[in-house]
Amino acid sequence: MKRKLSFIVAITMIMSGCNSDKQQNVTNTDTSVPTTTITEINDEQIECTDFDYTTYVNSVTIKKYIGNDKNIIVPAEIEGKPVTKFTEYFLKDTDIKEITFSEGITKIPSIKDCDSLKIINLPSTTESIETFRFCNGLEEINISENELYKSVDGVLYSADGLTLTAFPMGRTGSF
């Protein structure tokens, strides 16, 4: 009996999602326990559907890039909630060449183990930047006009230019 009921529930869930061109997500009201969402590919929210993410009451954590694009844009919001965190290896084992963080993202995560990554574009809203480690192909780190950071020839400095903040490991030529 339990097996039949489980089968019926599974078929009902599959069928209800097949006719929808919007994401089907459940929001958890307990902020300490995440609700994992499963996204569907649709034309309206392509940036969001290429990410595996967790939705909380007031925020979203991006866990992994699951799309196939080589140049990606990380949205500042998913489902109307701000993207506030990223897991440590959200780009691991991807073939991304260029990543652009959307305006509104303030904390740039640690980006690790991305040898194919060549360019990182940061928004003017950037307030903190973690490390870019083991991204041996990284050639440029660019940032929009910002009070805390600036980019000169793809190298990231403090806004006053006195402190080297991040140097792309794949950069060649004089510096």
Residue pairs with C-beta under 8 A, 6 or more apart in sequence:
16 24
17 24
17 40
20 40
21 42
21 44
22 42
22 44
23 37
23 39
23 40
23 42
23 45
23 48
23 49
23 79
24 38
24 40
25 35
25 37
25 38
25 39
25 55
25 79
26 35
26 37
27 35
27 55
27 57
27 79
28 34
28 35
28 55
28 56
28 57
29 57
30 57
31 56
31 57
31 58
34 54
34 55
34 56
34 61
35 54
35 55
35 56
36 54
36 55
37 53
37 54
37 55
37 79
39 48
39 49
39 51
39 52
39 53
40 49
41 49
42 49
47 72
47 73
47 74
47 75
48 75
48 78
48 79
49 67
50 65
50 66
50 67
50 68
50 69
50 72
51 62
51 63
51 64
51 65
51 66
51 67
51 74
51 78
52 62
52 63
52 64
52 65
52 66
53 60
53 61
53 62
53 63
53 78
53 83
54 60
54 61
54 63
55 78
55 79
55 81
56 81
58 81
58 82
59 81
59 82
59 83
59 84
59 85
60 77
60 78
60 79
60 81
60 82
60 83
60 84
61 83
61 84
61 85
61 86
61 87
62 74
62 78
62 83
62 85
62 86
62 87
62 90
63 86
63 87
63 90
64 87
64 89
64 90
64 92
65 72
65 90
65 91
65 94
65 96
69 96
70 95
70 96
70 97
70 98
71 96
71 97
71 98
71 99
71 100
72 96
72 98
72 99
72 100
73 99
73 100
73 102
74 83
74 99
74 100
74 101
74 102
74 105
75 83
75 102
76 82
76 83
76 101
76 102
76 103
76 104
76 105
76 123
76 125
77 83
77 104
82 104
83 105
84 107
85 107
85 109
86 109
87 109
88 109
88 110
88 112
89 112
89 113
90 109
91 99
91 111
91 112
91 113
91 114
91 117
92 112
92 113
92 114
93 113
94 114
94 116
95 116
96 114
96 116
96 117
97 116
97 117
97 118
97 119
98 117
98 118
98 119
98 120
98 121
99 111
99 117
99 119
99 120
99 121
100 121
101 108
101 120
101 121
101 122
101 123
101 126
102 123
103 123
103 124
103 125
103 144
104 123
104 125
105 123
105 125
105 126
106 125
106 126
106 127
106 128
107 127
107 128
107 130
108 122
108 126
108 128
108 129
108 130
109 130
110 130
110 131
110 132
110 133
111 117
111 120
111 130
111 131
111 132
111 133
111 135
112 131
112 132
112 133
112 134
112 135
113 133
113 134
113 135
114 134
114 135
114 137
114 138
115 134
115 135
115 136
115 137
116 137
117 135
117 137
117 138
118 137
118 138
118 139
118 140
118 170
119 138
119 139
119 140
119 141
119 142
119 154
120 132
120 138
120 140
120 141
120 142
120 168
121 142
121 143
122 129
122 141
122 142
122 143
122 144
122 146
122 149
122 151
122 156
123 143
123 144
124 143
124 144
124 145
124 146
126 143
126 146
126 148
126 149
127 148
129 149
129 156
129 165
129 166
131 166
132 138
132 141
132 166
132 168
132 169
135 168
135 169
135 170
136 169
136 170
137 169
137 170
138 168
138 169
138 170
138 171
139 154
139 168
139 170
139 171
139 172
140 151
140 154
140 168
140 171
141 151
141 154
141 155
141 156
141 166
141 168
142 151
142 154
143 149
143 150
143 151
143 156
146 159
147 159
148 158
148 159
149 156
149 157
149 158
149 159
149 165
150 156
150 157
150 158
150 159
150 161
151 157
152 161
153 175
154 168
154 171
155 164
155 166
155 167
155 168
155 171
155 175
156 164
156 165
156 166
156 167
157 163
157 164
157 165
158 165
167 175
